[in-house]
C-alpha cells in the first residue's frame, strides 16, 4: 500500500530578496522559514531544501541499515547517521556524504561496512537522489 506525504511552501518575492515558509503538513510538526541567504550562505535560524533532503536521507538510510543489520541477525543497538548535502549556487546539489557510526554486537567492521553500502544503495531516498554522487563512511563506535 502506497503512502503519500505532503509539505507546502508559500513563497513571496524574488529568489534573492524573497522568503518563504515550508509547512510539514502530513506530520503537522511545524512551519519553517526558508530564504536564499539561508540556502546559499549562513542558515541564520532558517532551513533550506538541502537541509530537508539531509534529514530525509539520514532517516531513510538509518531505517534501511537497521533492517539490513536485523536481517543479518546482528541488530543495531544504535546508529547515528549524518547526511551532509553540498549545494553550490549556479550548479545545484553537488554531493551527499552519509556518515554512520553504529553500536552493533557480534559484527565485524567489514560486514558492517558491506551492509551499510547495501543500505545506501537500497534506501529509497538514495534511489531518488541517484543523480548526484553519494558517498558513505561507516564505522563501529
Backbone bond lengths (Angstrom), bond angles and torsions (degrees), N, CA, C in turn:
res aa  C-N    CA-C-N  psi(-1)  N-CA   C-N-CA  omega(-1)  CA-C   N-CA-C  phi
1 X - - - 1.443 - - 1.534 108.84 -
2 X 1.279 117.47 125.33 1.466 122.56 -179.74 1.518 110.83 -77.79
3 X 1.317 115.35 149.89 1.465 121.11 173.18 1.518 108.18 -122.98
4 X 1.303 115.65 153.74 1.461 121.68 177.66 1.513 108.08 -125.86
5 X 1.320 116.49 133.65 1.458 122.02 175.67 1.513 107.66 -114.19
6 X 1.346 116.04 150.15 1.457 119.39 -171.78 1.519 111.29 -132.56
7 X 1.314 115.45 135.04 1.460 123.35 169.88 1.526 106.71 -135.10
8 X 1.319 115.55 148.15 1.458 120.65 -179.25 1.520 109.03 -130.14
9 X 1.338 115.66 139.60 1.460 120.74 174.58 1.519 109.07 -116.85
10 X 1.317 115.44 130.62 1.466 122.36 171.22 1.524 106.54 -106.75
11 X 1.336 116.27 117.31 1.459 122.80 -176.55 1.517 109.23 -114.96
12 X 1.334 116.17 139.42 1.456 121.18 176.44 1.516 108.96 -130.32
13 X 1.326 116.19 133.38 1.456 120.98 176.84 1.509 113.35 93.75
14 X 1.328 114.02 -172.73 1.457 121.14 -178.25 1.533 109.82 -79.63
15 X 1.310 115.85 171.98 1.461 120.53 179.73 1.522 111.24 -58.00
16 X 1.323 117.60 -49.97 1.457 120.74 -171.26 1.534 113.85 -82.51
17 X 1.327 118.39 -31.34 1.454 120.71 -178.69 1.529 112.93 -103.07
18 X 1.307 117.15 -16.15 1.457 121.22 -175.53 1.516 112.80 -82.48
19 X 1.323 113.49 -177.59 1.457 119.90 176.78 1.520 108.55 -157.34
20 X 1.325 114.26 168.29 1.447 118.65 -179.02 1.512 112.07 -147.69
21 X 1.305 113.72 177.14 1.451 121.68 177.20 1.530 107.40 -133.50
22 X 1.332 115.73 126.89 1.460 122.63 177.41 1.525 107.66 -100.43
23 X 1.318 116.55 125.73 1.456 121.08 178.36 1.523 109.28 -111.53
24 X 1.324 115.71 125.79 1.468 121.73 175.47 1.527 106.92 -84.38
25 X 1.319 115.28 95.70 1.450 120.74 -170.42 1.520 113.92 -79.22
26 X 1.313 117.84 -38.51 1.464 119.65 -176.88 1.521 111.59 -62.82
27 X 1.311 116.31 -44.12 1.464 120.46 -177.71 1.513 112.69 -89.15
28 X 1.326 117.22 -23.09 1.452 120.83 -175.73 1.524 112.51 68.76
29 X 1.330 117.08 21.22 1.468 120.64 -175.39 1.515 113.99 -74.88
30 X 1.315 117.75 -17.27 1.449 116.37 175.91 1.502 114.31 149.57
31 X 1.333 113.05 -179.83 1.453 123.41 178.56 1.519 107.51 -121.74
32 X 1.319 116.83 135.27 1.463 122.52 -173.29 1.517 110.33 -128.08
33 X 1.329 115.65 136.09 1.460 122.23 179.88 1.522 110.83 -74.54
34 X 1.345 116.38 142.08 1.462 123.34 174.77 1.523 108.49 -134.95
35 X 1.331 115.49 150.94 1.465 120.93 175.73 1.524 107.91 -159.38
36 X 1.335 115.78 165.13 1.456 119.14 177.00 1.532 111.48 -61.87
37 X 1.332 119.06 -47.49 1.469 117.47 178.91 1.534 113.12 -58.70
38 X 1.338 117.88 -35.22 1.467 118.86 179.10 1.523 111.13 -71.74
39 X 1.307 116.30 -18.36 1.466 120.83 178.83 1.521 111.75 -89.63
40 X 1.323 116.59 -42.67 1.466 120.51 -170.71 1.527 113.47 -102.90
41 X 1.340 117.14 -10.71 1.469 120.15 -177.87 1.527 108.37 -128.60
42 X 1.318 117.46 -118.42 1.463 121.70 179.07 1.527 110.26 -95.96
43 X 1.327 116.42 146.70 1.462 121.00 -177.77 1.531 112.23 -65.54
44 X 1.317 117.79 -40.53 1.468 121.96 178.42 1.527 113.29 46.49
45 X 1.333 116.02 45.31 1.461 120.24 175.33 1.513 115.60 79.15
46 X 1.330 116.70 8.89 1.459 120.69 178.66 1.527 108.32 -118.72
47 X 1.313 116.61 163.09 1.455 120.45 179.72 1.528 109.88 -102.74
48 X 1.311 116.27 -176.94 1.464 122.46 178.60 1.521 108.50 -148.02
49 X 1.330 117.20 163.28 1.458 118.77 175.01 1.529 111.66 -56.51
50 X 1.337 116.99 -36.15 1.458 120.28 -178.37 1.530 111.98 -67.90
51 X 1.334 116.78 -37.68 1.466 118.92 177.12 1.527 110.26 -66.63
52 X 1.314 116.89 -38.88 1.460 120.21 178.22 1.531 110.64 -66.38
53 X 1.330 117.51 -37.83 1.461 121.16 174.80 1.523 109.75 -64.29
54 X 1.339 117.47 -42.70 1.465 121.40 178.81 1.529 110.52 -59.36
55 X 1.326 116.90 -42.70 1.459 120.59 178.67 1.528 110.77 -62.17
56 X 1.320 116.13 -46.71 1.461 120.54 179.82 1.525 111.12 -62.71
57 X 1.328 116.76 -42.70 1.459 120.18 -175.85 1.526 111.25 -69.58
58 X 1.330 117.79 -43.25 1.466 119.25 -179.58 1.530 111.02 -64.82
59 X 1.321 117.28 -37.73 1.465 120.61 178.76 1.524 111.42 -68.93
60 X 1.318 117.03 -46.16 1.462 121.40 -178.53 1.525 110.93 -63.38
61 X 1.336 116.44 -46.91 1.460 120.19 178.93 1.530 110.69 -59.75
62 X 1.331 117.03 -44.68 1.470 120.43 -179.44 1.526 111.32 -59.86
63 X 1.325 116.76 -40.02 1.467 120.52 178.61 1.529 110.70 -66.17
64 X 1.336 116.42 -46.06 1.469 120.75 -179.46 1.527 110.73 -63.90
65 X 1.330 117.10 -41.89 1.456 121.25 -178.72 1.530 110.78 -69.10
66 X 1.317 116.97 -40.46 1.457 121.14 176.87 1.522 110.55 -58.50
67 X 1.322 116.51 -41.85 1.458 121.17 178.87 1.526 111.18 -66.03
68 X 1.326 117.05 -42.79 1.465 120.73 179.15 1.528 110.95 -62.68
69 X 1.318 117.05 -41.18 1.466 120.55 178.94 1.528 110.97 -65.62
70 X 1.326 117.69 -40.73 1.462 121.13 178.38 1.526 110.85 -64.34
71 X 1.330 116.97 -41.74 1.473 120.67 178.20 1.524 111.39 -65.32
72 X 1.321 117.17 -23.41 1.465 122.72 177.49 1.540 110.94 -84.96
73 X 1.313 117.48 3.53 1.470 124.03 -176.00 1.523 112.16 61.89
74 X 1.333 115.65 29.50 1.466 122.25 174.78 1.526 108.26 -134.28
75 X 1.336 116.83 66.65 1.467 118.46 -176.85 1.521 111.78 -61.35
76 X 1.295 115.84 145.51 1.466 121.52 -179.70 1.518 110.44 -75.07
77 X 1.326 114.69 140.35 1.457 120.18 167.47 1.523 108.03 -77.55
78 X 1.337 115.12 -42.08 1.464 119.91 175.99 1.515 110.24 -158.52
79 X 1.315 114.87 150.41 1.469 123.46 173.86 1.519 107.35 -132.13
80 X 1.319 116.45 130.60 1.463 120.45 173.75 1.520 106.88 -116.42
81 X 1.323 115.64 112.38 1.461 121.47 -176.36 1.522 109.73 -115.66
82 X 1.324 115.03 131.00 1.456 122.31 174.26 1.520 107.81 -116.83
83 X 1.314 116.79 136.70 1.464 121.80 173.70 1.522 107.50 -117.21
84 X 1.322 116.06 121.53 1.464 122.72 175.39 1.519 107.51 -104.71
85 X 1.327 116.26 113.59 1.467 121.44 179.58 1.520 107.64 -103.59
86 X 1.326 115.65 118.66 1.468 121.64 -178.55 1.521 110.17 -93.49
87 X 1.331 115.27 126.79 1.464 122.59 179.31 1.515 109.04 -119.28
88 X 1.322 116.77 128.19 1.457 122.63 176.16 1.525 108.04 -115.78
89 X 1.344 118.31 114.70 1.460 119.98 178.57 1.530 111.15 -54.12
90 X 1.308 115.79 135.34 1.457 121.37 -179.30 1.518 113.35 88.50
91 X 1.331 116.98 -17.93 1.466 121.43 179.83 1.520 111.19 -114.76
92 X 1.317 116.31 -47.01 1.462 121.12 -179.55 1.513 111.21 116.48
93 X 1.321 115.71 -156.29 1.459 121.24 177.88 1.516 107.38 -75.43
94 X 1.329 115.16 120.46 1.466 119.98 -173.67 1.521 112.98 -107.20
95 X 1.315 117.86 -3.04 1.445 119.77 176.90 1.514 111.75 171.80
96 X 1.318 114.89 155.84 1.456 122.25 175.95 1.519 107.17 -133.16
97 X 1.321 115.18 129.41 1.462 120.68 177.56 1.516 108.80 -115.04
98 X 1.324 115.63 118.59 1.455 121.67 174.18 1.524 107.93 -96.07
99 X 1.316 116.31 133.20 1.459 121.87 175.51 1.518 106.97 -127.43
100 X 1.329 115.95 125.01 1.459 119.77 179.76 1.521 109.59 -129.60
101 X 1.325 114.46 135.11 1.452 122.04 173.07 1.516 105.91 -122.99
102 X 1.338 115.77 126.63 1.452 119.20 -175.33 1.508 113.46 -123.41
103 X 1.308 114.09 151.78 1.454 122.10 168.60 1.518 105.53 -110.09
104 X 1.331 115.03 109.86 1.461 121.13 -174.50 1.530 107.65 -141.45
105 X 1.307 116.25 122.18 1.472 120.94 178.74 1.527 109.84 -81.27
106 X 1.335 116.17 143.57 1.456 121.93 170.73 1.514 115.61 75.53
107 X 1.329 117.85 24.02 1.466 120.24 179.36 1.521 108.66 -131.96
108 X 1.325 115.56 145.13 1.460 119.22 175.83 1.530 109.33 -93.26
109 X 1.317 115.10 163.12 1.468 120.99 -175.83 1.531 112.12 -58.74
110 X 1.334 117.03 -41.83 1.467 120.48 -177.69 1.526 111.42 -62.98
111 X 1.327 117.82 -42.91 1.462 121.04 179.02 1.518 110.53 -68.21
112 X 1.336 116.41 -39.31 1.461 121.12 177.00 1.525 110.39 -57.40
113 X 1.321 116.37 -48.09 1.472 121.25 -179.12 1.531 110.32 -65.40
114 X 1.322 117.22 -42.32 1.468 121.13 179.60 1.533 111.26 -60.66
115 X 1.323 117.05 -45.13 1.463 120.18 178.36 1.522 111.63 -67.52
116 X 1.329 116.79 -34.93 1.472 120.50 177.04 1.527 110.57 -64.04
117 X 1.320 116.81 -42.62 1.478 120.40 177.95 1.524 110.69 -61.35
118 X 1.321 116.77 -41.26 1.464 120.15 177.29 1.515 112.15 -63.43
119 X 1.334 116.43 -39.67 1.465 120.44 178.11 1.519 110.79 -66.37
120 X 1.326 116.49 -37.92 1.473 120.62 177.86 1.525 109.86 -60.44
121 X 1.315 117.05 -44.69 1.460 121.60 -179.08 1.519 111.84 -70.85
122 X 1.327 117.13 -38.18 1.461 121.60 -174.05 1.515 115.06 -87.18
123 X 1.306 118.09 -16.25 1.469 121.54 -179.54 1.535 109.20 -60.87
124 X 1.335 118.27 128.94 1.463 120.15 -179.30 1.531 114.61 -58.22
125 X 1.331 117.83 -32.41 1.466 118.97 177.84 1.528 109.81 -70.73
126 X 1.335 118.15 -39.58 1.471 120.44 174.45 1.520 110.20 -58.19
127 X 1.313 116.32 -42.32 1.464 120.16 -179.83 1.522 110.84 -64.53
128 X 1.322 117.01 -39.07 1.464 120.41 179.14 1.525 111.80 -68.52
129 X 1.328 116.23 -26.95 1.469 121.40 -177.79 1.530 112.14 -101.33
130 X 1.301 117.36 20.96 1.461 121.66 -174.18 1.526 113.87 -61.85
131 X 1.312 117.95 -12.47 1.458 120.64 179.17 1.523 113.59 -75.79
132 X 1.318 117.91 -3.91 1.456 121.19 178.20 1.517 109.78 -123.53
133 X 1.297 116.71 163.72 1.459 121.52 178.92 1.522 109.23 -78.56
134 X 1.328 115.90 125.90 1.454 121.94 177.53 1.523 107.60 -116.18
135 X 1.322 116.57 121.07 1.454 121.59 177.71 1.527 109.44 -110.20
136 X 1.332 115.23 163.52 1.452 120.67 -175.72 1.511 110.51 -141.69
137 X 1.328 116.46 134.16 1.453 123.74 167.44 1.513 106.06 -119.43
138 X 1.337 116.82 121.26 1.460 121.18 -178.51 1.514 108.99 -127.07
139 X 1.336 116.34 134.83 1.462 120.26 178.50 1.515 109.85 -152.75
140 X 1.309 113.88 154.06 1.455 120.23 173.78 1.516 108.52 -83.74
141 X 1.326 115.48 141.00 1.455 120.22 -178.22 1.502 112.99 -94.62
